[in-house]
Amino acid sequence: MAKERFERHKQPWNGEEAGQLRILAAKGHGLKQIAKSLNRSEESTKDFAKKNNIAIAKKR
């Protein structure tokens, strides 16, 4: 299975993306859904959220 390609790969986060991450996390969206919405990898999204103290809901 081929790896998914992300448009924003290795590019710095901007203020708009950070704001959108905060909004989606506050609404209770899971990591996978947030990452897809921002066109970022789950790893990048998780790392950015952790560095900025943004809690992301655990979805099962």
Predicted model as a PDB file, atoms N, CA, C, CB and O in Angstrom, pLDDT in the B-factor column:
MODEL        1                                                                  
ATOM      1  N   MET A   1       0.845  -1.181   0.000  1.00 48.00           N  
ATOM      2  CA  MET A   1       0.000   0.000   0.000  1.00 48.00           C  
ATOM      3  C   MET A   1       0.890   1.243   0.000  1.00 48.00           C  
ATOM      4  CB  MET A   1      -0.961  -0.002   1.225  1.00 48.00           C  
ATOM      5  O   MET A   1       1.798   1.355   0.823  1.00 48.00           O  
ATOM      6  N   ALA A   2       0.642   2.148  -0.891  1.00 50.00           N  
ATOM      7  CA  ALA A   2       1.432   3.371  -1.008  1.00 50.00           C  
ATOM      8  C   ALA A   2       1.105   4.337   0.118  1.00 50.00           C  
ATOM      9  CB  ALA A   2       1.191   4.040  -2.361  1.00 50.00           C  
ATOM     10  O   ALA A   2      -0.030   4.410   0.589  1.00 50.00           O  
ATOM     11  N   LYS A   3       2.128   5.082   0.541  1.00 55.00           N  
ATOM     12  CA  LYS A   3       1.912   6.078   1.585  1.00 55.00           C  
ATOM     13  C   LYS A   3       1.089   7.227   1.028  1.00 55.00           C  
ATOM     14  CB  LYS A   3       3.258   6.594   2.146  1.00 55.00           C  
ATOM     15  O   LYS A   3       1.199   7.593  -0.142  1.00 55.00           O  
ATOM     16  N   GLU A   4       0.261   7.784   1.901  1.00 59.00           N  
ATOM     17  CA  GLU A   4      -0.550   8.928   1.499  1.00 59.00           C  
ATOM     18  C   GLU A   4       0.363  10.146   1.352  1.00 59.00           C  
ATOM     19  CB  GLU A   4      -1.691   9.203   2.535  1.00 59.00           C  
ATOM     20  O   GLU A   4       1.277  10.339   2.154  1.00 59.00           O  
ATOM     21  N   ARG A   5       0.119  10.950   0.349  1.00 60.00           N  
ATOM     22  CA  ARG A   5       0.954  12.129   0.115  1.00 60.00           C  
ATOM     23  C   ARG A   5       0.251  13.363   0.668  1.00 60.00           C  
ATOM     24  CB  ARG A   5       1.260  12.304  -1.400  1.00 60.00           C  
ATOM     25  O   ARG A   5      -0.944  13.563   0.450  1.00 60.00           O  
ATOM     26  N   PHE A   6       1.005  14.179   1.382  1.00 58.00           N  
ATOM     27  CA  PHE A   6       0.454  15.368   2.004  1.00 58.00           C  
ATOM     28  C   PHE A   6       0.997  16.614   1.325  1.00 58.00           C  
ATOM     29  CB  PHE A   6       0.769  15.391   3.500  1.00 58.00           C  
ATOM     30  O   PHE A   6       2.205  16.773   1.150  1.00 58.00           O  
ATOM     31  N   GLU A   7       0.081  17.487   0.948  1.00 62.00           N  
ATOM     32  CA  GLU A   7       0.430  18.706   0.241  1.00 62.00           C  
ATOM     33  C   GLU A   7       1.357  19.607   1.063  1.00 62.00           C  
ATOM     34  CB  GLU A   7      -0.828  19.459  -0.129  1.00 62.00           C  
ATOM     35  O   GLU A   7       2.226  20.275   0.501  1.00 62.00           O  
ATOM     36  N   ARG A   8       1.181  19.631   2.376  1.00 63.00           N  
ATOM     37  CA  ARG A   8       1.918  20.540   3.247  1.00 63.00           C  
ATOM     38  C   ARG A   8       3.134  19.873   3.895  1.00 63.00           C  
ATOM     39  CB  ARG A   8       0.996  21.078   4.321  1.00 63.00           C  
ATOM     40  O   ARG A   8       3.626  20.360   4.914  1.00 63.00           O  
ATOM     41  N   HIS A   9       3.619  18.790   3.336  1.00 66.00           N  
ATOM     42  CA  HIS A   9       4.723  18.019   3.900  1.00 66.00           C  
ATOM     43  C   HIS A   9       5.939  18.893   4.191  1.00 66.00           C  
ATOM     44  CB  HIS A   9       5.110  16.896   2.956  1.00 66.00           C  
ATOM     45  O   HIS A   9       6.451  19.583   3.310  1.00 66.00           O  
ATOM     46  N   LYS A  10       6.388  18.849   5.439  1.00 76.00           N  
ATOM     47  CA  LYS A  10       7.598  19.547   5.903  1.00 76.00           C  
ATOM     48  C   LYS A  10       7.505  21.071   5.809  1.00 76.00           C  
ATOM     49  CB  LYS A  10       8.786  19.077   5.105  1.00 76.00           C  
ATOM     50  O   LYS A  10       8.530  21.747   5.896  1.00 76.00           O  
ATOM     51  N   GLN A  11       6.326  21.620   5.637  1.00 85.00           N  
ATOM     52  CA  GLN A  11       6.170  23.071   5.604  1.00 85.00           C  
ATOM     53  C   GLN A  11       5.747  23.554   6.984  1.00 85.00           C  
ATOM     54  CB  GLN A  11       5.133  23.500   4.525  1.00 85.00           C  
ATOM     55  O   GLN A  11       5.012  22.859   7.685  1.00 85.00           O  
ATOM     56  N   PRO A  12       6.206  24.739   7.381  1.00 91.00           N  
ATOM     57  CA  PRO A  12       5.844  25.248   8.708  1.00 91.00           C  
ATOM     58  C   PRO A  12       4.342  25.513   8.827  1.00 91.00           C  
ATOM     59  CB  PRO A  12       6.621  26.530   9.008  1.00 91.00           C  
ATOM     60  O   PRO A  12       3.662  25.803   7.843  1.00 91.00           O  
ATOM     61  N   TRP A  13       3.853  25.406  10.046  1.00 94.00           N  
ATOM     62  CA  TRP A  13       2.445  25.684  10.328  1.00 94.00           C  
ATOM     63  C   TRP A  13       2.229  27.190  10.291  1.00 94.00           C  
ATOM     64  CB  TRP A  13       2.015  25.094  11.708  1.00 94.00           C  
ATOM     65  O   TRP A  13       3.091  27.956  10.723  1.00 94.00           O  
ATOM     66  N   ASN A  14       1.081  27.614   9.777  1.00 94.00           N  
ATOM     67  CA  ASN A  14       0.767  29.034   9.791  1.00 94.00           C  
ATOM     68  C   ASN A  14      -0.346  29.290  10.813  1.00 94.00           C  
ATOM     69  CB  ASN A  14       0.346  29.524   8.373  1.00 94.00           C  
ATOM     70  O   ASN A  14      -0.931  28.352  11.354  1.00 94.00           O  
ATOM     71  N   GLY A  15      -0.626  30.551  11.064  1.00 93.00           N  
ATOM     72  CA  GLY A  15      -1.620  30.931  12.061  1.00 93.00           C  
ATOM     73  C   GLY A  15      -3.010  30.420  11.753  1.00 93.00           C  
ATOM     74  O   GLY A  15      -3.748  30.036  12.661  1.00 93.00           O  
ATOM     75  N   GLU A  16      -3.374  30.411  10.491  1.00 95.00           N  
ATOM     76  CA  GLU A  16      -4.700  29.928  10.088  1.00 95.00           C  
ATOM     77  C   GLU A  16      -4.857  28.439  10.414  1.00 95.00           C  
ATOM     78  CB  GLU A  16      -4.928  30.170   8.577  1.00 95.00           C  
ATOM     79  O   GLU A  16      -5.892  28.015  10.929  1.00 95.00           O  
ATOM     80  N   GLU A  17      -3.822  27.652  10.110  1.00 95.00           N  
ATOM     81  CA  GLU A  17      -3.864  26.218  10.411  1.00 95.00           C  
ATOM     82  C   GLU A  17      -3.922  25.979  11.916  1.00 95.00           C  
ATOM     83  CB  GLU A  17      -2.640  25.506   9.812  1.00 95.00           C  
ATOM     84  O   GLU A  17      -4.660  25.110  12.381  1.00 95.00           O  
ATOM     85  N   ALA A  18      -3.155  26.739  12.668  1.00 96.00           N  
ATOM     86  CA  ALA A  18      -3.151  26.593  14.125  1.00 96.00           C  
ATOM     87  C   ALA A  18      -4.539  26.910  14.689  1.00 96.00           C  
ATOM     88  CB  ALA A  18      -2.082  27.519  14.765  1.00 96.00           C  
ATOM     89  O   ALA A  18      -5.025  26.209  15.576  1.00 96.00           O  
ATOM     90  N   GLY A  19      -5.166  27.951  14.180  1.00 96.00           N  
ATOM     91  CA  GLY A  19      -6.499  28.322  14.624  1.00 96.00           C  
ATOM     92  C   GLY A  19      -7.518  27.251  14.283  1.00 96.00           C  
ATOM     93  O   GLY A  19      -8.386  26.927  15.093  1.00 96.00           O  
ATOM     94  N   GLN A  20      -7.411  26.707  13.091  1.00 97.00           N  
ATOM     95  CA  GLN A  20      -8.333  25.645  12.660  1.00 97.00           C  
ATOM     96  C   GLN A  20      -8.138  24.398  13.527  1.00 97.00           C  
ATOM     97  CB  GLN A  20      -8.113  25.298  11.156  1.00 97.00           C  
ATOM     98  O   GLN A  20      -9.109  23.733  13.890  1.00 97.00           O  
ATOM     99  N   LEU A  21      -6.889  24.085  13.854  1.00 97.00           N  
ATOM    100  CA  LEU A  21      -6.606  22.942  14.728  1.00 97.00           C  
ATOM    101  C   LEU A  21      -7.269  23.146  16.088  1.00 97.00           C  
ATOM    102  CB  LEU A  21      -5.077  22.745  14.897  1.00 97.00           C  
ATOM    103  O   LEU A  21      -7.892  22.226  16.619  1.00 97.00           O  
ATOM    104  N   ARG A  22      -7.139  24.339  16.648  1.00 97.00           N  
ATOM    105  CA  ARG A  22      -7.757  24.631  17.950  1.00 97.00           C  
ATOM    106  C   ARG A  22      -9.283  24.485  17.894  1.00 97.00           C  
ATOM    107  CB  ARG A  22      -7.385  26.054  18.407  1.00 97.00           C  
ATOM    108  O   ARG A  22      -9.893  23.925  18.806  1.00 97.00           O  
ATOM    109  N   ILE A  23      -9.885  24.987  16.829  1.00 97.00           N  
ATOM    110  CA  ILE A  23     -11.343  24.914  16.676  1.00 97.00           C  
ATOM    111  C   ILE A  23     -11.807  23.461  16.575  1.00 97.00           C  
ATOM    112  CB  ILE A  23     -11.795  25.704  15.430  1.00 97.00           C  
ATOM    113  O   ILE A  23     -12.736  23.050  17.270  1.00 97.00           O  
ATOM    114  N   LEU A  24     -11.159  22.691  15.709  1.00 97.00           N  
ATOM    115  CA  LEU A  24     -11.550  21.291  15.516  1.00 97.00           C  
ATOM    116  C   LEU A  24     -11.325  20.471  16.785  1.00 97.00           C  
ATOM    117  CB  LEU A  24     -10.766  20.674  14.349  1.00 97.00           C  
ATOM    118  O   LEU A  24     -12.141  19.614  17.124  1.00 97.00           O  
ATOM    119  N   ALA A  25     -10.225  20.731  17.484  1.00 97.00           N  
ATOM    120  CA  ALA A  25      -9.946  20.008  18.727  1.00 97.00           C  
ATOM    121  C   ALA A  25     -10.984  20.360  19.789  1.00 97.00           C  
ATOM    122  CB  ALA A  25      -8.522  20.331  19.238  1.00 97.00           C  
ATOM    123  O   ALA A  25     -11.439  19.487  20.527  1.00 97.00           O  
ATOM    124  N   ALA A  26     -11.356  21.632  19.867  1.00 97.00           N  
ATOM    125  CA  ALA A  26     -12.354  22.071  20.848  1.00 97.00           C  
ATOM    126  C   ALA A  26     -13.722  21.448  20.571  1.00 97.00           C  
ATOM    127  CB  ALA A  26     -12.467  23.600  20.843  1.00 97.00           C  
ATOM    128  O   ALA A  26     -14.512  21.238  21.492  1.00 97.00           O  
ATOM    129  N   LYS A  27     -13.995  21.156  19.309  1.00 96.00           N  
ATOM    130  CA  LYS A  27     -15.269  20.525  18.938  1.00 96.00           C  
ATOM    131  C   LYS A  27     -15.253  19.020  19.192  1.00 96.00           C  
ATOM    132  CB  LYS A  27     -15.582  20.796  17.467  1.00 96.00           C  
ATOM    133  O   LYS A  27     -16.269  18.348  19.014  1.00 96.00           O  
ATOM    134  N   GLY A  28     -14.101  18.491  19.609  1.00 96.00           N  
ATOM    135  CA  GLY A  28     -14.016  17.077  19.944  1.00 96.00           C  
ATOM    136  C   GLY A  28     -13.650  16.154  18.796  1.00 96.00           C  
ATOM    137  O   GLY A  28     -13.832  14.940  18.899  1.00 96.00           O  
ATOM    138  N   HIS A  29     -13.142  16.703  17.710  1.00 96.00           N  
ATOM    139  CA  HIS A  29     -12.738  15.869  16.576  1.00 96.00           C  
ATOM    140  C   HIS A  29     -11.478  15.081  16.927  1.00 96.00           C  
ATOM    141  CB  HIS A  29     -12.499  16.737  15.314  1.00 96.00           C  
ATOM    142  O   HIS A  29     -10.659  15.531  17.729  1.00 96.00           O  
ATOM    143  N   GLY A  30     -11.330  13.916  16.330  1.00 96.00           N  
ATOM    144  CA  GLY A  30     -10.175  13.060  16.564  1.00 96.00           C  
ATOM    145  C   GLY A  30      -8.989  13.451  15.696  1.00 96.00           C  
ATOM    146  O   GLY A  30      -9.124  14.225  14.749  1.00 96.00           O  
ATOM    147  N   LEU A  31      -7.833  12.907  16.031  1.00 96.00           N  
ATOM    148  CA  LEU A  31      -6.585  13.222  15.335  1.00 96.00           C  
ATOM    149  C   LEU A  31      -6.671  12.959  13.836  1.00 96.00           C  
ATOM    150  CB  LEU A  31      -5.447  12.418  15.925  1.00 96.00           C  
ATOM    151  O   LEU A  31      -6.281  13.806  13.033  1.00 96.00           O  
ATOM    152  N   LYS A  32      -7.176  11.797  13.457  1.00 95.00           N  
ATOM    153  CA  LYS A  32      -7.243  11.427  12.044  1.00 95.00           C  
ATOM    154  C   LYS A  32      -8.090  12.429  11.254  1.00 95.00           C  
ATOM    155  CB  LYS A  32      -7.819  10.010  11.889  1.00 95.00           C  
ATOM    156  O   LYS A  32      -7.708  12.854  10.164  1.00 95.00           O  
ATOM    157  N   GLN A  33      -9.230  12.795  11.810  1.00 96.00           N  
ATOM    158  CA  GLN A  33     -10.140  13.721  11.138  1.00 96.00           C  
ATOM    159  C   GLN A  33      -9.519  15.121  11.029  1.00 96.00           C  
ATOM    160  CB  GLN A  33     -11.483  13.792  11.894  1.00 96.00           C  
ATOM    161  O   GLN A  33      -9.638  15.775   9.992  1.00 96.00           O  
ATOM    162  N   ILE A  34      -8.862  15.575  12.094  1.00 96.00           N  
ATOM    163  CA  ILE A  34      -8.229  16.897  12.084  1.00 96.00           C  
ATOM    164  C   ILE A  34      -7.101  16.925  11.058  1.00 96.00           C  
ATOM    165  CB  ILE A  34      -7.690  17.260  13.490  1.00 96.00           C  
ATOM    166  O   ILE A  34      -7.006  17.855  10.257  1.00 96.00           O  
ATOM    167  N   ALA A  35      -6.253  15.910  11.087  1.00 95.00           N  
ATOM    168  CA  ALA A  35      -5.123  15.849  10.147  1.00 95.00           C  
ATOM    169  C   ALA A  35      -5.608  15.872   8.702  1.00 95.00           C  
ATOM    170  CB  ALA A  35      -4.284  14.585  10.396  1.00 95.00           C  
ATOM    171  O   ALA A  35      -5.036  16.565   7.860  1.00 95.00           O  
ATOM    172  N   LYS A  36      -6.648  15.123   8.421  1.00 94.00           N  
ATOM    173  CA  LYS A  36      -7.196  15.089   7.056  1.00 94.00           C  
ATOM    174  C   LYS A  36      -7.744  16.453   6.659  1.00 94.00           C  
ATOM    175  CB  LYS A  36      -8.304  14.022   6.941  1.00 94.00           C  
ATOM    176  O   LYS A  36      -7.540  16.901   5.530  1.00 94.00           O  
ATOM    177  N   SER A  37      -8.436  17.114   7.577  1.00 95.00           N  
ATOM    178  CA  SER A  37      -9.006  18.441   7.301  1.00 95.00           C  
ATOM    179  C   SER A  37      -7.920  19.476   6.998  1.00 95.00           C  
ATOM    180  CB  SER A  37      -9.848  18.911   8.491  1.00 95.00           C  
ATOM    181  O   SER A  37      -8.113  20.373   6.177  1.00 95.00           O  
ATOM    182  N   LEU A  38      -6.781  19.337   7.672  1.00 95.00           N  
ATOM    183  CA  LEU A  38      -5.688  20.293   7.496  1.00 95.00           C  
ATOM    184  C   LEU A  38      -4.701  19.860   6.413  1.00 95.00           C  
ATOM    185  CB  LEU A  38      -4.953  20.482   8.809  1.00 95.00           C  
ATOM    186  O   LEU A  38      -3.745  20.576   6.113  1.00 95.00           O  
ATOM    187  N   ASN A  39      -4.935  18.689   5.831  1.00 92.00           N  
ATOM    188  CA  ASN A  39      -4.036  18.118   4.825  1.00 92.00           C  
ATOM    189  C   ASN A  39      -2.618  17.973   5.382  1.00 92.00           C  
ATOM    190  CB  ASN A  39      -4.021  18.995   3.556  1.00 92.00           C  
ATOM    191  O   ASN A  39      -1.630  18.283   4.717  1.00 92.00           O  
ATOM    192  N   ARG A  40      -2.554  17.493   6.624  1.00 93.00           N  
ATOM    193  CA  ARG A  40      -1.294  17.234   7.316  1.00 93.00           C  
ATOM    194  C   ARG A  40      -1.265  15.774   7.742  1.00 93.00           C  
ATOM    195  CB  ARG A  40      -1.120  18.178   8.547  1.00 93.00           C  
ATOM    196  O   ARG A  40      -2.301  15.111   7.797  1.00 93.00           O  
ATOM    197  N   SER A  41      -0.083  15.285   8.039  1.00 93.00           N  
ATOM    198  CA  SER A  41       0.015  13.918   8.555  1.00 93.00           C  
ATOM    199  C   SER A  41      -0.463  13.900  10.002  1.00 93.00           C  
ATOM    200  CB  SER A  41       1.476  13.378   8.448  1.00 93.00           C  
ATOM    201  O   SER A  41      -0.459  14.926  10.683  1.00 93.00           O  
ATOM    202  N   GLU A  42      -0.870  12.736  10.456  1.00 94.00           N  
ATOM    203  CA  GLU A  42      -1.302  12.600  11.848  1.00 94.00           C  
ATOM    204  C   GLU A  42      -0.133  12.902  12.784  1.00 94.00           C  
ATOM    205  CB  GLU A  42      -1.860  11.175  12.115  1.00 94.00           C  
ATOM    206  O   GLU A  42      -0.320  13.523  13.830  1.00 94.00           O  
ATOM    207  N   GLU A  43       1.055  12.470  12.417  1.00 94.00           N  
ATOM    208  CA  GLU A  43       2.247  12.701  13.231  1.00 94.00           C  
ATOM    209  C   GLU A  43       2.532  14.195  13.377  1.00 94.00           C  
ATOM    210  CB  GLU A  43       3.459  11.991  12.615  1.00 94.00           C  
ATOM    211  O   GLU A  43       2.783  14.672  14.484  1.00 94.00           O  
ATOM    212  N   SER A  44       2.497  14.921  12.290  1.00 94.00           N  
ATOM    213  CA  SER A  44       2.737  16.361  12.315  1.00 94.00           C  
ATOM    214  C   SER A  44       1.680  17.075  13.154  1.00 94.00           C  
ATOM    215  CB  SER A  44       2.751  16.924  10.889  1.00 94.00           C  
ATOM    216  O   SER A  44       2.000  17.961  13.947  1.00 94.00           O  
ATOM    217  N   THR A  45       0.434  16.688  12.975  1.00 96.00           N  
ATOM    218  CA  THR A  45      -0.669  17.297  13.713  1.00 96.00           C  
ATOM    219  C   THR A  45      -0.527  17.029  15.205  1.00 96.00           C  
ATOM    220  CB  THR A  45      -2.017  16.768  13.202  1.00 96.00           C  
ATOM    221  O   THR A  45      -0.709  17.928  16.026  1.00 96.00           O  
ATOM    222  N   LYS A  46      -0.204  15.790  15.548  1.00 96.00           N  
ATOM    223  CA  LYS A  46      -0.042  15.412  16.955  1.00 96.00           C  
ATOM    224  C   LYS A  46       1.119  16.184  17.590  1.00 96.00           C  
ATOM    225  CB  LYS A  46       0.195  13.889  17.082  1.00 96.00           C  
ATOM    226  O   LYS A  46       0.995  16.691  18.705  1.00 96.00           O  
ATOM    227  N   ASP A  47       2.240  16.269  16.883  1.00 96.00           N  
ATOM    228  CA  ASP A  47       3.412  16.987  17.405  1.00 96.00           C  
ATOM    229  C   ASP A  47       3.118  18.468  17.615  1.00 96.00           C  
ATOM    230  CB  ASP A  47       4.600  16.827  16.453  1.00 96.00           C  
ATOM    231  O   ASP A  47       3.477  19.038  18.646  1.00 96.00           O  
ATOM    232  N   PHE A  48       2.465  19.088  16.637  1.00 96.00           N  
ATOM    233  CA  PHE A  48       2.152  20.509  16.748  1.00 96.00           C  
ATOM    234  C   PHE A  48       1.198  20.757  17.911  1.00 96.00           C  
ATOM    235  CB  PHE A  48       1.542  21.031  15.438  1.00 96.00           C  
ATOM    236  O   PHE A  48       1.378  21.705  18.675  1.00 96.00           O  
ATOM    237  N   ALA A  49       0.196  19.912  18.043  1.00 97.00           N  
ATOM    238  CA  ALA A  49      -0.778  20.060  19.130  1.00 97.00           C  
ATOM    239  C   ALA A  49      -0.082  19.922  20.485  1.00 97.00           C  
ATOM    240  CB  ALA A  49      -1.911  19.008  18.996  1.00 97.00           C  
ATOM    241  O   ALA A  49      -0.352  20.693  21.406  1.00 97.00           O  
ATOM    242  N   LYS A  50       0.804  18.950  20.603  1.00 97.00           N  
ATOM    243  CA  LYS A  50       1.509  18.731  21.862  1.00 97.00           C  
ATOM    244  C   LYS A  50       2.384  19.937  22.216  1.00 97.00           C  
ATOM    245  CB  LYS A  50       2.368  17.458  21.777  1.00 97.00           C  
ATOM    246  O   LYS A  50       2.391  20.380  23.365  1.00 97.00           O  
ATOM    247  N   LYS A  51       3.114  20.465  21.244  1.00 96.00           N  
ATOM    248  CA  LYS A  51       3.993  21.616  21.478  1.00 96.00           C  
ATOM    249  C   LYS A  51       3.204  22.857  21.886  1.00 96.00           C  
ATOM    250  CB  LYS A  51       4.815  21.914  20.226  1.00 96.00           C  
ATOM    251  O   LYS A  51       3.725  23.730  22.581  1.00 96.00           O  
ATOM    252  N   ASN A  52       1.952  22.932  21.451  1.00 96.00           N  
ATOM    253  CA  ASN A  52       1.127  24.111  21.710  1.00 96.00           C  
ATOM    254  C   ASN A  52       0.022  23.859  22.739  1.00 96.00           C  
ATOM    255  CB  ASN A  52       0.511  24.590  20.421  1.00 96.00           C  
ATOM    256  O   ASN A  52      -0.924  24.638  22.853  1.00 96.00           O  
ATOM    257  N   ASN A  53       0.156  22.764  23.482  1.00 96.00           N  
ATOM    258  CA  ASN A  53      -0.787  22.418  24.547  1.00 96.00           C  
ATOM    259  C   ASN A  53      -2.243  22.408  24.072  1.00 96.00           C  
ATOM    260  CB  ASN A  53      -0.637  23.391  25.697  1.00 96.00           C  
ATOM    261  O   ASN A  53      -3.129  22.953  24.730  1.00 96.00           O  
ATOM    262  N   ILE A  54      -2.467  21.781  22.926  1.00 96.00           N  
ATOM    263  CA  ILE A  54      -3.829  21.639  22.390  1.00 96.00           C  
ATOM    264  C   ILE A  54      -4.227  20.175  22.572  1.00 96.00           C  
ATOM    265  CB  ILE A  54      -3.915  22.080  20.859  1.00 96.00           C  
ATOM    266  O   ILE A  54      -3.597  19.270  22.025  1.00 96.00           O  
ATOM    267  N   ALA A  55      -5.283  19.967  23.350  1.00 96.00           N  
ATOM    268  CA  ALA A  55      -5.741  18.611  23.627  1.00 96.00           C  
ATOM    269  C   ALA A  55      -6.627  18.121  22.476  1.00 96.00           C  
ATOM    270  CB  ALA A  55      -6.511  18.556  24.977  1.00 96.00           C  
ATOM    271  O   ALA A  55      -7.567  18.800  22.062  1.00 96.00           O  
ATOM    272  N   ILE A  56      -6.306  16.938  21.977  1.00 95.00           N  
ATOM    273  CA  ILE A  56      -7.081  16.316  20.913  1.00 95.00           C  
ATOM    274  C   ILE A  56      -7.796  15.099  21.492  1.00 95.00           C  
ATOM    275  CB  ILE A  56      -6.170  15.916  19.706  1.00 95.00           C  
ATOM    276  O   ILE A  56      -7.187  14.286  22.188  1.00 95.00           O  
ATOM    277  N   ALA A  57      -9.076  14.980  21.203  1.00 91.00           N  
ATOM    278  CA  ALA A  57      -9.886  13.873  21.728  1.00 91.00           C  
ATOM    279  C   ALA A  57      -9.355  12.538  21.233  1.00 91.00           C  
ATOM    280  CB  ALA A  57     -11.361  14.037  21.321  1.00 91.00           C  
ATOM    281  O   ALA A  57      -8.892  12.423  20.098  1.00 91.00           O  
ATOM    282  N   LYS A  58      -9.424  11.549  22.080  1.00 87.00           N  
ATOM    283  CA  LYS A  58      -9.051  10.187  21.694  1.00 87.00           C  
ATOM    284  C   LYS A  58     -10.266   9.515  21.072  1.00 87.00           C  
ATOM    285  CB  LYS A  58      -8.525   9.367  22.921  1.00 87.00           C  
ATOM    286  O   LYS A  58     -11.286   9.334  21.736  1.00 87.00           O  
ATOM    287  N   LYS A  59     -10.162   9.148  19.807  1.00 73.00           N  
ATOM    288  CA  LYS A  59     -11.252   8.464  19.100  1.00 73.00           C  
ATOM    289  C   LYS A  59     -10.865   7.022  18.888  1.00 73.00           C  
ATOM    290  CB  LYS A  59     -11.572   9.148  17.743  1.00 73.00           C  
ATOM    291  O   LYS A  59      -9.709   6.720  18.592  1.00 73.00           O  
ATOM    292  N   ARG A  60     -11.833   6.122  19.040  1.00 56.00           N  
ATOM    293  CA  ARG A  60     -11.559   4.695  18.855  1.00 56.00           C  
ATOM    294  C   ARG A  60     -12.311   4.158  17.687  1.00 56.00           C  
ATOM    295  CB  ARG A  60     -11.909   3.907  20.092  1.00 56.00           C  
ATOM    296  O   ARG A  60     -12.205   2.972  17.377  1.00 56.00           O  
TER     297      ARG A  60                                                      
ENDMDL                                                                          
END                                                                             
